[in-house]
Amino acid sequence: MKIVSLLTRIRPEQAESVATQLAMIPGVSLHGTTPDGTRLVVMIEDGEGYAVSDSILAVSNAPEVLGTTLAYEYTDEDVTPAELAAAFSRSKREEIRA
């Protein structure tokens, strides 16, 4: 299970339109807006057939979203430090080759 929370910056007059667009992205749920309407709290949960990272990019690239900030991230996958180090090493080697 992976869960992330984003704070998205929007124009207050476009809040309804942005909310409609974001609600169509897999795993996205909306959890409120700031009193001035310039920021929207978005939660993304993983699910079958899509990655949280793809949904984060879709939110960030939505036409009326001015910017996003990752506010929270949680995962309960069992990844050992050795597995994480090995994955990092592989990605660095691939980056060097490219």
C-alpha positions, 0 to 999 in steps of 0.5 A: 500500500502506498499513500501520498498527500499533495498540496496543489496550488490553484486559482480560486476561480478555477477550483471547481474545474480543477477538482473535477479534473483531478477526481478523474485521475486513478487513486485521487481523492480530494480533502479540502481547500484552504480558506482563500481557495488557492490550495487544494489537498489531494490524497493519492492511494495506489490500486490495481493497474496504475502507479502512484507516481503516474497519478502524481504526474497527472495531478502535477500536469493538470492544465489548471494546476499551478504547482504541487508539493509532496506533503506526505508519503507512506508505504508499508511494503517490506523493503530491506535496506540491502534491497534498497541499496541494490536498486539504487546502485542499479539505477546509478549504473544505468544512468552512467551508461545512458 
